[in-house]
Structures are given as C-alpha cells and as structure tokens.
Amino acid sequence: MASSQIKKAVLLNAGARYSTIFLGLLFSAVLARLLTPEDYGVVAVTVVFTTFFGILSDLGMGAGIIQNKELTDDDIGSIFAFSLRLSLGLAAAFALFSVPMAMFYGNNAYIPVGALLAVSLFFNTMNVVPNALMLKAKRFKDIALRILLACIVSGIAGIILAWAGLKYYALVIQAVLNSMFIFFWNYLSVRPPLAKRIQRESIAKIRSYSSFLFGFNVINYFARNTDNLLIGKIMGPSALGWYDKSYKLMLYPVNNLTHVITPVLHPILSEHQDDKKYIYDKYLQIVKLLSLLGAFITPFCFFASSEIIRILYGEQWLPSIACLKWMALGIWAQMILSSAGSIFQSLGDTRRLFFSGSMNAVLTVLCIIAGIIEGSIEAVARNVAIAYNLQFIATFYILVHLSFGLSVRRFLLRLLPDLGIAAIVAAAGWGVSFIPDMGLVLSFGVKLVAMGGVYLLVLALSGQLKGVIQILRGK
C-alpha cells in the first residue's frame, strides 16, 4: 500500500517539479541577462540571513505535526496561534536586523531589501502549519499544482520588474510574491483553526521531536551558508554572485530529483515508524534509484560545465564554470544524502539526525575555511565537494548502523556498481572532450548524447536498467 502511495505521490510531485525546473531555468536565463552578478550577490547575502530566520520560523513544528498522529483541532489551533505571534516577531526582528547587516557589508541597499524580505519571512512562517497539514493529509496533487503556479506567477513578475530596471529588487519582490501565493493557497485549502489562547500542552506534544529537528536545521544552516557569508565579506558581491550561481546550478539535480521523492517519504513512512525493516526495505529502493541517477548527472555536469553556464547565463558568468565543475563532484553524494533526513524523521529519531548534522557541520565549515584561506571561489567549491562526500560516509554510518542497527558495509556494497557506471560515463565524457571545437550548443548536444548513450548501454548490459524499471513500477 505504501509503495503505491509513494509512487503516485512521486509522479504528481515529479510532474510539477520538472515543469518548474523548465520554467525556472527559463526565467533564470532571462533574469541573468537583465541583471548583473553584483545584483545576484546582494540578494545572495540577504538570503543567507532570511534562511536562518526561516529556520527559526519553523522550529521543527511542521515535521512534528506530520509525525504526531494524535493532535486534535484544539492542538492545531494553539500551534497556529503560536506561529502567528512568531511570524510577527521574526518579521520585525529581521527588518531591524537589516541595519547592522548593511553596516557590516558597507551597503545601505540591504536596509530596504531587508524590509521587503521581512514580508516574505512573515508569510513563510505563517505557512508552516497549513503546509504541514497539506502534507499530513497527503494532498500531493494540490501541492504539485501550487508549486507550478507559484513558479509561474513569481517568475513572470520578476522578469517584468527586472526589465523595468528595478535591479535586485526584482529578485526580492519575486520572493515576496512567491511566499504570499503559497501561504494563501495552503491556508484556503486547509483553513486551520486559530486559537485565542496558546495551550502549552499542545506545544508540548511535539516539543521533544521538534527540538532536535530544529537543532539539526540550525546546525545545517551554518554549515551550508558559511561559504556565502565569508565570500560575500572577503571577496565581494560579484565573486559571491559567480559562486552562488554555480552552487544553485549544482543544487538543481539535487533538489529537483531527490525532492521529488523526499517530501512524500515522511508523511507516508511515518505511519510505519515502529517497523524499521519495512522502512529500510523501501528506503533501499529509493537510494538505489537516486544513486543510479547520480551516476550519470555527476560526470555529465563535470564535463559539460562550460556549456551549461554559457548557454544558460551568457559570457558574463564565465568565472562560475570552474566552481560548477568542482561542485559537480559532490552531486552523487548529495543526491543520496538529501534523502536521509526524511528517514531519520520517519523513524522518530531526530536525536541522531541532530548528532549527524553536528558532525557534518564541523566537516563542512573546516573545508570552507580552508578554501577561503586559499583565496579563490574555485578552492571553496572544491572543498565543498570534498565535504559532501565526507558527509555521506558519516551520515550513513549513523543512519544504517545506529538507527537501523544494520551493516554499513553491506549498504555501501550495494552502491559500488553505481560508482563503476559513473566511472565509465566519465571516461566517455573525457573522450568526447578531445573533439575539436564544435560550437556551444553542438558541443553540449554531443556530450549529452555520447555520455547518455554510454550510460543507458551500461545500465542495460549490467542488468541495472531492469531493476530501475521494477522500482519505478513499485515492485
């Protein structure tokens, strides 16, 4: 039953995600030609801080609502009332925080930008409860439609504003419109009750579970944003713009392939939280699928990094190419790793999720600082890729060995053939790179066809293609 639920939810999420990928790349390609790296750098710095305030806005409540099957309407009303007060407080705090942020970076533009993003923060915080109720009710069709429409509305608005000469304000207002659209869609869909008084007992029902998840999110935030903070301060907004563009491109396959699957795992698998074997067996299928996808995407992004950057964004983004090439080496690990959090949550083991996040944060920050000391965004990108691969080993030791009580060696051996496939695809990409210059689009096409053809051939000859089809069919 869960297999068919996961399959249906993944297909719905995939349709919306992949439509959003196409539209997002299209909107991003247009905006990259209307705006400068410095414009993107200004927004990238601010987003680092809005992301942190966004973690404060959730406090792990969303996942706690999904996990706890005994919450009443009164409990939901109290939690929603708490989130309203939290929304107002965080929005006001962020608007005030934009003043010292402007002083730190020596740019007064951060003050009005911060005031606008405070509005976005308010709606994102208010959305925590409605969004959790949508997921808990498994309303994946409505969520998929919401993702697509929010992308269209905010994307078109961003392009119009950028064309009108609003510079980085176009990106900021785009974010505000996106958050407003999603909140009102979710709120009108589930209409959660709003209590006049906050009952402490209601908050206590999810506090233990949510507190460790919140701690993990805070730790993970600092690990993932130390690079942006230091590059923006030490190397300037243009360097941050180039780095951030390559980082976001690296996240496209991670977010838009794995996040087709992972958002539906927790609501469905949490119903089997006492059956570890069941969860592990279902998870192995997902890991295998993600691993095989990463076996193609990682080498392709590495060898086609120049074509990807130049086709999508133009010649002013050439410094991003080397960053994307290095970051591509972390995609395989990231794709599999990004699914682990949902499994920790489904098991109710947020304590170990917090512990793994703490270890990963230390690894990542040390690698980033080493890259900053070298003095180039390429060095930071290389070290970030190294950190992701180290995180992979640490996280799955904790998840497989400690949470499931199973053999990590056996788990890793299942993935070894996939690394062999990645090596063969990489060899094909290396061979194609010796072909004389064919023009930008043709070069991209030749690499895609050659590496993709080798990938499918090896999948078929090794018998892995049959296994993928069986997984997709839910067998």
Buried (B, 14 or more C-beta within 10 A) or exposed (E): EBBEBBBBBBEBBBBBBBBBBEBBBEBBEBBBEBBBBBBBBBBBBBBBBBBBBBBBBBBBBBBBBBBBEEBEEEBBBBBBBBBBEBBEBBBEEBBEBBBEBBEEBEBEBBBEBBBBBBBBBBBBBBBBBBBBBBBBBBBBBBBBBBBBBBBBBBBBBBBEBBEEEBBBBBBBBBBBBBBBBBBBBBBEBBEBBEBEEBBEEBBEBBBEBBBBBBBBBBBBBBBBBBBBBBBBBEBBBBBBBBBBBBBBBBBBBBBBBBBBBBBBBBBBBBBBBEEBEBBBEBBBBBBBBBBBBBBBBBBBBBBBBBBBBBBBBEEBBEBBBBBBBBBBBBBBBBBBBBBBBBBBBBBBBBBBBBBBBBBBBBBBBBBBBBBBEEEBBBBBBBBBBBBBBBBBEBBBBBBBBBBBEBEBEEBBEEBEBBBEBBEBBBEBBEEBEEEEEEEEEEBBBBBBEBBBEBBEEBBEEBEBBEBBEEBEEBE
